[in-house]
Amino acid sequence: TDEKGTAIRANPACLAFFGAAEADFIGKYNLFQDAAIKRGGFVPIVRRVFKAGKPANIIIDYDFTVGSQVQTKENVHKTINSIFTPIVDEHNRVTNVVVQTIDLTDLKNAEKALRESEERLRNIGDNLPTGQIYQLMVKPDGTQRFTYISSQVEKLHECTVEQVLADPLYLFNRVVEDDIPGWEHATAKAIREMSVYDHEV
């Protein structure tokens, strides 16, 4: 943008984000008139970038169905991380501000889906009359941790939910020694092939 916050250049990704043509964006879009920035209460933060010449980093929810100053091709909701970097002259006056953005929409949607999935899991697990249900996260380096385990673990394994969530070995170490090789093989196969895990220990 220029020193007043009006767009003077935009790369193709920026135009794609707004769903706008260059002619509809350059010289017309202004940071201080951005409905999402105003609605989020971020105008004072952006003004400080221009006045104090210090960068800022904010996460903005864009709802293009609500009064956008840019005419978009489609009405969508997006979440972005915006980084505002001031460019100053030899007198330390802000002449331009570069705005870099990272689209977090897919990440936020995935986080929401995960929360809903975990909530469904809790509803099932906490209402099982017998048996337990759990969710185990396995990282690429092989480390594992439970992200959820139902309260039946206290009856089946005589340990608390908190103990298992804090340390998966608390539960794994209860496997009888002779059963460990078969159990580890079955677990590794299920993880490697993303297949159903069905094993007795």
HELIX and SHEET records of a PDB file:
HELIX    1   1 PRO A   12  PHE A   18  1                                   7    
HELIX    2   2 GLU A   22  PHE A   25  1                                   4    
HELIX    3   3 LEU A   31  GLN A   33  5                                   3    
HELIX    4   4 ALA A   35  ARG A   39  1                                   5    
HELIX    5   5 VAL A   43  ALA A   52  1                                  10    
HELIX    6   6 THR A  105  GLY A  125  1                                  21    
HELIX    7   7 VAL A  153  LEU A  156  1                                   4    
HELIX    8   8 VAL A  161  ALA A  166  1                                   6    
HELIX    9   9 LEU A  169  PHE A  172  1                                   4    
HELIX   10  10 GLU A  177  ASP A  179  5                                   3    
HELIX   11  11 ILE A  180  GLU A  193  1                                  14    
SHEET    1   A 3 ALA A  56  ASP A  63  0                                        
SHEET    2   A 3 HIS A  77  VAL A  88 -1                                        
SHEET    3   A 3 VAL A  94  ASP A 103 -1                                        
SHEET    1   B 2 TYR A 134  VAL A 138  0                                        
SHEET    2   B 2 GLN A 144  ILE A 149 -1                                        
END                                                                             
